[in-house]
Amino acid sequence: MRFYSDNNATVCPELMAALAEANDAATRGYGDDHWTQSLDDAFGRFFATSVSVFPVTTGTAANALALATLVPPYGAVYAHHEAHIVRDECGAPEFFSGGLRLVPLDGAGAKIDAATLERALDAMPPSVHTVQPTAVSITQATELGRVYHPCEIEAVSTLAHARKLLMHMDGARIANALVTLGCSPAAITWQAGIDVLSFGATKNGGLAAEAVVFFRADLVRDFELRRKRAGHLLSKSRYASAQLLAYVSGDVWHRNASRANDGARLIGAACGTALFEPVEANEVFARIGEDGKARLRAQGFEFYDWGAQGSGEARFVASWDHDPARIAALCGALRAL
């Protein structure tokens, strides 16, 4: 009974059907197919604005190539110290940019706020001797399962833009955040000041289906060349693109994320006072002790250890395809602790 990650989930039927449709006959490669050519319009409708969309296969590629396009080798990107780009991408943003520096910030729930960013910027005024502040990256939902409300994003973006910094969002779980907030995709992206988005579908029912979405055409610059040089210009991009089209053109993203969020809320409620972060998306963080973790694993439940060694902390992730009976079984086991 795996609650490790939503990366363990299966491909949902609608996106599998889109793959089958794209596989029906030979067509042009390297993005010249009609699926890939339709992405800008489809995502433009989804976000209610003009966009430039580039499919890639992984979230790490989306983040690293987006930031490399925005930030020079001597630039700095401000992000939370728990951010995926800081902890889990093996230096990919630094590598693909040729040397940008990630500046980690603190903040409850793995969120950064405008006041924290302002203090960090004021503490290191740029000069010829320093890396140049260039961008801010936020994660929606965060690595602790929290969501940024539109007003929080706007506050950070307003400060960043006033200081001539660009705004990037890691949206690996953006669908889960949208379901929780009940707002439009536009409200937490370009309307709140986001310039570039790493758009994730893989965690929510897709198969190697991610994208970089530019809300400003003037920022695209050399992205296509960087993507090719990095090995992420897909010769058969129609397979990723067909999934992305099916994902944003209907309610697949909303339905899948709703299922995952609902499962997480049930698990969170079963944790009781062991819960140490509010459940706002599809991740649950609980302090159940080393003995509690051993007892759960003995019953067949799989999940990640969290926090420092010996902290007794655990992370459970609900996916779009979790069997309700297995959710119920985990909830019962948690209550029994």
Residue pairs with C-beta under 8 A, 6 or more apart in sequence:
1 300
1 301
1 302
1 326
1 329
1 330
2 8
2 302
3 267
3 301
3 302
3 303
3 316
3 317
3 318
3 322
3 330
4 302
4 303
4 304
4 317
5 203
5 304
5 317
6 173
6 203
6 204
6 260
6 282
6 317
6 318
6 319
6 320
7 202
7 203
8 319
9 203
9 205
9 319
9 320
9 321
9 322
10 205
10 321
11 19
11 205
11 206
11 207
12 205
12 206
12 252
12 256
12 320
12 321
14 205
14 246
14 247
14 250
14 252
15 201
15 205
15 206
15 207
15 209
15 243
15 246
15 247
15 252
16 207
17 246
18 242
18 243
18 245
18 246
19 207
19 239
19 242
19 243
21 242
22 33
22 35
22 238
22 239
22 241
22 242
23 239
27 33
27 34
27 238
29 235
29 236
29 237
30 233
30 234
30 235
30 237
31 37
31 55
31 233
31 234
31 237
31 241
33 237
33 238
33 241
35 237
35 238
35 241
35 242
35 245
36 55
36 237
36 238
36 241
38 241
38 245
39 53
39 55
39 211
39 241
39 244
39 245
40 50
40 51
40 52
40 53
42 244
42 245
42 248
42 249
43 51
43 53
43 199
43 211
43 213
43 244
43 248
44 50
44 51
45 248
45 249
46 185
46 248
46 249
47 185
47 186
47 189
47 190
47 213
47 215
48 184
48 185
48 186
49 186
49 190
49 215
50 217
51 213
51 214
51 215
52 213
52 214
52 217
52 220
53 199
53 211
53 212
53 213
53 214
53 244
54 211
54 212
54 214
54 223
54 224
54 227
55 209
55 210
55 211
55 234
55 237
55 240
55 241
55 244
56 62
56 65
56 210
56 211
56 212
56 227
56 232
56 234
56 240
57 208
57 209
57 210
57 232
57 234
57 240
58 202
58 208
58 210
59 84
59 170
59 172
59 198
59 200
59 202
59 210
60 84
60 88
60 89
60 90
60 92
61 92
61 210
61 230
61 232
62 198
62 199
62 200
62 210
62 211
62 212
63 84
63 85
63 89
63 92
63 93
63 137
63 168
63 170
63 198
64 85
64 89
64 92
64 93
64 95
64 96
64 97
64 230
65 96
65 212
65 223
65 226
65 227
65 230
65 232
66 168
66 196
66 198
66 212
66 223
67 77
67 85
67 93
67 96
67 97
67 100
67 135
67 137
67 168
68 93
68 96
68 97
68 98
68 100
68 226
69 196
69 219
69 220
69 221
69 222
69 223
69 226
70 134
70 135
70 166
70 168
70 195
70 196
70 219
71 77
71 93
71 97
71 100
71 134
71 135
71 166
72 97
72 100
72 132
72 134
73 97
73 98
73 99
73 100
74 99
74 100
74 131
74 132
75 97
75 100
75 101
75 131
75 132
75 133
75 134
75 135
76 100
76 101
76 102
76 103
76 131
76 132
76 133
76 134
76 135
77 85
77 93
77 100
77 101
77 102
77 103
77 134
77 135
77 136
77 137
77 168
78 103
78 105
78 112
78 117
78 120
78 121
78 133
78 135
78 136
78 137
78 165
79 85
79 86
79 102
79 103
79 104
79 105
79 112
79 136
79 137
79 138
79 139
80 86
80 104
80 105
80 106
80 107
80 110
80 111
80 112
80 138
80 139
80 142
80 143
81 87
81 104
81 105
81 106
82 110
82 142
82 143
82 144
83 104
83 110
83 137
83 139
83 143
83 170
84 139
84 143
84 170
84 172
85 92
85 93
85 102
85 137
85 170
86 102
86 104
87 143
93 100
93 102
94 100
94 101
94 102
96 226
96 230
100 131
100 134
101 131
103 120
103 131
105 112
105 116
105 117
105 120
106 112
106 116
107 113
107 116
109 142
109 144
109 145
109 146
109 277
109 278
110 139
110 142
110 143
110 144
110 146
111 138
111 142
111 146
111 148
111 152
112 136
112 138
112 156
113 152
113 155
113 156
114 155
114 156
114 158
114 159
117 136
117 156
117 159
117 160
118 159
121 133
121 163
124 130
124 133
126 132
126 133
133 163
133 164
133 165
134 165
134 166
135 160
135 165
135 166
135 167
135 168
136 156
136 157
136 160
136 165
136 166
136 167
136 168
137 168
137 169
137 170
138 148
138 153
138 156
138 167
138 168
138 169
138 170
139 169
139 170
139 172
140 147
140 148
140 153
140 169
140 170
140 171
140 173
140 174
140 177
140 188
141 147
141 173
141 174
141 176
141 177
141 180
141 280
141 281
141 282
141 283
142 148
144 277
144 283
144 285
145 264
145 277
145 278
145 279
145 280
145 281
145 282
145 283
145 284
145 285
146 277
146 278
146 280
146 281
147 176
147 177
147 180
147 181
147 280
147 281
148 177
148 188
149 181
150 181
150 183
150 187
150 188
150 191
150 192
153 169
153 188
153 192
153 193
153 194
154 192
154 193
156 167
156 193
157 167
157 192
157 193
157 194
158 193
160 166
160 167
160 193
161 167
161 193
166 195
166 196
166 219
167 193
167 194
167 195
167 196
168 194
168 195
168 196
168 197
168 198
169 189
169 194
169 196
169 197
169 198
170 198
171 177
171 189
171 197
171 198
171 199
171 200
172 198
172 200
172 202
172 203
173 200
173 203
173 204
173 257
173 281
173 282
174 185
174 188
174 197
174 199
174 200
175 200
175 201
175 204
175 253
175 254
175 256
175 257
176 204
176 257
176 260
176 261
176 281
176 282
177 188
177 280
177 281
178 185
178 188
178 253
178 254
178 257
179 254
179 257
179 258
179 261
180 261
180 280
180 281
181 187
181 188
188 194
189 197
189 213
189 215
190 215
194 215
195 214
195 215
195 216
195 219
196 212
196 213
196 214
196 215
196 216
196 219
197 212
197 213
197 215
198 210
198 211
198 212
198 213
199 210
199 211
199 212
199 213
200 210
201 209
201 210
201 211
201 243
201 244
201 247
201 253
202 208
202 209
202 210
203 319
204 247
204 253
204 256
204 257
204 260
204 320
205 247
205 252
205 253
205 256
205 320
205 321
206 243
206 244
206 247
207 239
207 243
208 240
209 240
209 243
209 244
209 247
210 240
211 240
211 244
212 223
214 220
214 223
224 233
227 233
234 240
246 252
247 253
255 320
256 320
257 282
257 320
259 318
259 320
259 321
259 322
260 281
260 282
260 318
260 319
260 320
260 322
261 281
261 282
261 318
262 318
263 282
263 318
263 319
263 322
263 324
263 327
264 279
264 281
264 282
264 283
264 284
264 316
264 317
264 318
265 279
266 327
266 328
266 331
267 279
267 284
267 316
267 318
267 327
267 330
267 331
267 334
268 275
268 278
268 279
268 284
268 286
269 331
270 330
270 331
270 332
270 334
270 335
271 284
271 286
271 288
271 334
272 334
272 335
274 286
274 287
274 288
274 292
274 334
274 337
275 284
275 285
275 286
276 285
276 286
276 287
276 313
277 285
282 317
282 318
282 319
283 315
283 316
283 317
283 318
284 315
284 316
284 317
284 318
285 306
285 313
285 314
285 315
286 313
286 314
286 316
286 334
287 311
287 312
287 313
287 314
288 296
288 312
288 313
288 314
288 334
288 337
289 312
289 337
290 310
290 312
292 312
292 314
292 337
293 303
293 305
293 312
293 314
295 333
295 337
296 303
296 314
296 330
296 333
296 334
296 337
299 333
301 330
301 333
303 314
303 315
303 316
303 317
304 314
304 315
305 313
305 314
305 315
306 313
306 314
306 315
307 313
316 330
318 327
